[in-house]
Amino acid sequence: MVARLVIAAPASGAGKTTVATGLMAAFAATGLAVSPHKVGPDYIDPGYHALATGRPGRNLDAYMCGTELVAPLFAHGSRGCELAVVEGVMGLYDGAADQGELASTAQVSKLLRAPVVLVVDASSQSRSVAALVHGFASWDPEVRIGGVILNKVATDRHEHLLREALGESGVPVMGVLRRAADVATPSRHLGLVPVAERQAEAVDAVASMAEQVRAGCDLEALLALARSAPELTHAPWEPGAVMEQRDGLPGHSACDMPQAGPQPVIAVAGGAAFTFSYAEHVELLRAAGAQVVTFDPLRDEALPEGTRGIVIGGGFPEVYAPELSANESLRKAVAELARSGAPVAAECAGLLYLARSLDGRPMCGVLEADARMSGRLTLGYREAVAVVDSPLAAAGTRLRGHEFHRTVLAPGAGPAPAWGMVRPERRVEGFVQQGVHASYLHTHWASRPEVAARFVAACRG
């Protein structure tokens, strides 16, 4: 059994990331093996979690992966650990729009049978904090709020008033954190600046979070609360096993299945410009028989030797457009491989990198489209269906994904679009041409492992 806590808040901006990351680092420093998790599709917070624990930060997204996979994916990520800390998303009861509790932190806490610690921004209240905590604790009797951490507390007098108000709430105060500028993490147009871009500064920020949590929180009480979680009976998700289970199922062709043969080299983009990825994607590619090699489009002048396919995930190419454009030799290598018909899967940042230009700077030129930054944020869950056959998905494949960008692409879809969006609005989006599948849509392949198997099979040829 893995002891576990969910770190939630009444709303965004209360300090969940500071508390969750600080707890992960503080507990890891005591010698505990700590498993880090994040509710929802966010890619950036898990980078800080990984830095705090030395383990991959993993997402638990009930919308994209389905409620039935939340506990198995959690068990997979926390295997061999003594403690798991799960950072929530938005407010505790906020989830997918018009979908009730789906994908909310509250729902995930119930699926994991995990106690919740509520992080409250106390900067502008005193006695009212008791009413706030009482309301959250009583809203859903299946959600167990086992403690409160008060954040942004101004003075000893302020702390006294808050503790006095909460004294009769039945929810114990397990931590009080003062306002501290040195633990703040810089943000920009899509949230926090990723760890890969900050390097030494990120290490210092995580260390400061850990120190603040150690100084202000009752780690023994929090660990005892985590250990009070009942045993989970779900078997861990296994990439190899799910590949085997797809074999023989109706609706799946032979090209969707892992096959014997040489391991095709699949180059996966990384580095500071392409930091958005789910750990399960690489695990699935390997389980399907691929040799996965990482390359950095900012630094590497050539693709890895023997590359048969490319996966380019999300990130911030708009921040690094001059550097990406200046690496002309790699841009030409990517374009040459794509035009040869080799499989290329690109999501969001990858889509922009394959475009003709980004903010006026030349990119790979694989797609007859141009991208630019805009003032409009496109954000939200999506339901989509594959419009045509591609190395990533057979026509008619349905899945759920997420969009999160401030760029626009013109045109937004090619003659053969990648996806037909069916919810929340109907439209076509993305490009399928030769072996390229490029789209703004972020997807989680754990929900459709045949996507990885199909891609590897296409790379094998």
Secondary structure, DSSP 8 states (H G I E B T S, - for coil): --EEEEEE-SSTTSSHHHHHHHHHHHHHHTT--EEEEEESS-SHHHHHHHHHHSS--EEE-HHHH-HHHHHHHHHHHTTT-SEEEEE--SSTT--STTSTTTT-HHHHHHHHT--EEEEEE-TT-STHHHHHHHHHHHH-TTS-EEEEEEEEE--HHHHHHHHHHHTTSS--EEEEEE--GGG---EETTEE--HHHHTHHHHHHHHHHHHHHHHHB-HHHHHHHHHTS---------HHHHHHHHTT-TT--GGGS--SS---EEEEE-STT--B--HHHHHHHHHTT-EEEEE-TTT-SS--TTEEEEEE-BS-TTTTHHHHHH-HHHHHHHHHHHHTT--EEEETHHHHHHSSEETTEE----SS-EEEEEEEEEEEEEEEEE-S--SS--TT-EEEEEEEEEEEEESSB-SS-SEEEEESS-EEEBEEETTEEEES-EE-GGG-THHHHHHHHHHH-
